[in-house]
């Protein structure tokens, strides 16, 4: 799928994330230099927030990918407590 649909090289070190039809499953594929790694995660409750795309690909930061994997809406993250500054 990475080669055919996305026209990318899966052995180039990129991370590719795919979502299941129901939205509660993601599969992460990457090549770490030794071989291909596959991680699959299914949420017990809720759905993964998925980006809208017109080109078929979206670039995420490490923080956004981490939030996506945790089931957090990475487009609008909210702090659990307000920041306070010590003066």
N, C-alpha and C positions, 0 to 999 in steps of 0.2 A: 504494500500500500504506500509506503514512504517513497519508493522509487517510481511507481506507476502514477499514483494520484497526485502526489505532491512534487514530483520531479526533483527529489533530493537524494543525496547519498546517505543511507542509514549508517554507514561506517565512518562518517566524517566527525563523529563526536557530538552531534546534536542530540537533543532530547525531544522525543515525539510523544505527544499525549493524545489519546483517543478516548472518546466517551461512548458508552453503550447507549442503545436507543432509549431506554427508560430514564437515563440521566443519573442513575445511582451507581454506575460502574465506570471507572477509568482504568486505562492500561497505559503504562509509561514504558517506552522503549528507548534504549540508548546503547551505544557501543562504547565500552570502557577501555578499549585497547587490547584486551584479551579475548573478548567475546561479546555477544549481545546479551543485555540484561533486560528482563521483563518484570515489571511490578504491576500487580493488579490490586485495586482496592474497591470494595463495595460498601456504600454507606448503609447502616442499619435504618436510619431515618433521614429523610430529605433527599435532595438532589445536588449534584455538583453544579456550580455556577459556570456556565459555558459562554465564552465570548462569541459575539456575532462577527462574522467575517464574510467578506465578499471575494477574497482571493483564495481562500482555503487554508491559509496559515496565519497565525498570530504569534508575535513574540512576547513572552512574559519575562519579568524579572525573576530572580530567585525567590524573592519575598512573595510575589504573586503566585508562583508555582507552589510554594509551601502552603499558602492560604488555600489555594485550589484543592490541594491534597487533603487538607483538614476539613474541607466542606464549608469554608468561610467564603462569603461573597467578597472576592478580592477586588471587585470594582468599587466598593464603598465600605472599606474596613472601618470599624468603629472601635475606639479604645474603650476598654472596660472601666477605666477610671480616668478622670481628667489629670493632665500633667500639672505638677506644681513645681515651682522654681524656688530653690533655696537662695536667699540673698545674704 
